[in-house]
Amino acid sequence: MTTEAAGGTPNPAEASTTNTGAAPSDASLLTEGAPAATEAKPADAPGVADAAKEGEGKADEATAAAEVKYEFQAPEGVELDGDATNEFTALAKELKLPADAAQKVVDIAVKMQQKQAERNAETVKGWAESSKTDKEFGGDNLQQNLAVAQKAIDTFGSPELKSMLNSSGLGNHPELIRFAFKAGKAISEDGFVKAGARSAAGADLPMEKRMYPNMN
């Protein structure tokens, strides 16, 4: 039986002896017998390790690509354009192309360029054939009429124009020769310019050489 102090307040001494069999509800957090708290380790996020490995693999690939040396070879007689080669080299590195694969691309590009040059040559040859048989200036009087056309080019054309006509093959185009022929007749005193010995001597020369004999 417990006694109460005056005023009904429990006696502290007695209170310390009461409820000896019961512990505070949070006693396990304070006593030595409480289980030690363990630090929870966060689980690895899904794919983190794989992503790290993938990143390392890409870095290795980039390093390997940077170490590839591109030294492109061209067929004999073909010279690769410097600017185009530099541009493709940068692209090959960006795409991580092996050196042999990049060379195959260059080989295909060269073949395409050669095919284009062959087609252009065939086109120019066709122009020349059409000019030789043209009803207005071709046929038996071709040499004489070319001399008339050449007079117009010599009179009004610049060296740069003659060079362009030679390099492009446009000097063989029937419409250009027709224009020069009419211009030559217009500036001729008698409307006719004899071809002379030069025409006879150059009968076997290409048409552009006969029209522009001073051009290389």
Backbone hydrogen bonds, N-H to C=O, Kabsch-Sander energy under -0.5 kcal/mol:
donor,donor_aa,acceptor,acceptor_aa,energy
5,A,9,T,-2.4
8,G,5,A,-1.8
9,T,6,A,-0.6
11,N,3,T,-0.8
15,A,11,N,-3.0
16,S,12,P,-1.6
17,T,14,E,-1.3
18,T,14,E,-0.6
18,T,15,A,-0.9
20,T,17,T,-0.6
22,A,19,N,-1.5
27,A,24,P,-1.8
29,L,26,D,-1.2
30,L,27,A,-1.6
31,T,27,A,-1.8
34,A,31,T,-1.6
40,A,38,T,-0.5
48,V,45,A,-1.9
51,A,47,G,-2.8
52,A,48,V,-2.2
53,K,49,A,-2.3
54,E,50,D,-2.6
55,G,51,A,-2.5
56,E,52,A,-2.1
57,G,53,K,-2.3
58,K,54,E,-2.5
59,A,55,G,-2.1
60,D,56,E,-2.1
61,E,57,G,-2.2
62,A,58,K,-2.7
63,T,59,A,-2.2
64,A,60,D,-2.4
65,A,61,E,-2.7
66,A,62,A,-2.1
67,E,63,T,-1.1
68,V,64,A,-0.5
68,V,65,A,-1.0
70,Y,68,V,-0.5
71,E,69,K,-0.7
78,V,75,P,-2.1
80,L,78,V,-0.5
85,T,81,D,-2.3
86,N,82,G,-2.3
87,E,83,D,-2.2
88,F,84,A,-2.3
89,T,85,T,-2.4
90,A,86,N,-2.0
91,L,87,E,-1.8
92,A,88,F,-3.0
93,K,89,T,-2.1
94,E,90,A,-2.1
95,L,91,L,-2.5
96,K,93,K,-0.7
97,L,92,A,-2.6
102,A,98,P,-2.4
103,Q,99,A,-2.0
104,K,100,D,-1.6
105,V,101,A,-1.6
106,V,102,A,-2.0
107,D,103,Q,-2.5
108,I,104,K,-2.1
109,A,105,V,-2.3
110,V,106,V,-2.5
111,K,107,D,-2.1
112,M,108,I,-2.3
113,Q,109,A,-2.1
114,Q,110,V,-2.5
115,K,111,K,-2.4
116,Q,112,M,-2.1
117,A,113,Q,-2.3
118,E,114,Q,-2.3
119,R,115,K,-2.3
120,N,116,Q,-2.3
121,A,117,A,-2.3
122,E,118,E,-2.1
123,T,119,R,-2.1
124,V,120,N,-2.5
125,K,121,A,-2.3
126,G,122,E,-2.1
127,W,123,T,-2.0
128,A,124,V,-2.2
129,E,125,K,-2.2
130,S,126,G,-2.2
131,S,127,W,-2.3
132,K,128,A,-2.2
133,T,129,E,-1.1
134,D,131,S,-1.2
138,G,134,D,-1.5
139,G,132,K,-3.3
141,N,138,G,-0.8
142,L,139,G,-1.6
145,N,141,N,-2.6
146,L,142,L,-2.6
147,A,143,Q,-1.6
148,V,144,Q,-1.5
149,A,145,N,-2.4
150,Q,146,L,-2.7
151,K,147,A,-1.5
152,A,148,V,-1.2
153,I,149,A,-1.8
154,D,150,Q,-2.9
155,T,151,K,-2.1
156,F,152,A,-2.7
157,G,152,A,-0.5
157,G,153,I,-2.2
162,K,158,S,-2.1
163,S,159,P,-2.3
164,M,160,E,-2.3
165,L,161,L,-2.5
166,N,162,K,-1.9
167,S,163,S,-2.8
168,S,164,M,-2.3
169,G,165,L,-0.9
171,G,165,L,-1.8
172,N,169,G,-2.0
173,H,170,L,-1.5
177,I,173,H,-2.3
178,R,174,P,-2.3
179,F,175,E,-2.0
180,A,176,L,-2.5
181,F,177,I,-2.9
182,K,178,R,-2.3
183,A,179,F,-2.3
184,G,180,A,-2.7
185,K,181,F,-2.1
186,A,182,K,-1.9
187,I,183,A,-1.5
188,S,184,G,-0.8
198,R,195,A,-0.5
199,S,195,A,-0.8
199,S,196,G,-0.6
200,A,196,G,-1.4
201,A,197,A,-2.8
202,G,198,R,-1.7
203,A,200,A,-1.0
205,L,202,G,-1.5
209,K,206,P,-0.5
210,R,206,P,-1.8
211,M,207,M,-2.1
212,Y,208,E,-2.1
215,M,212,Y,-1.5
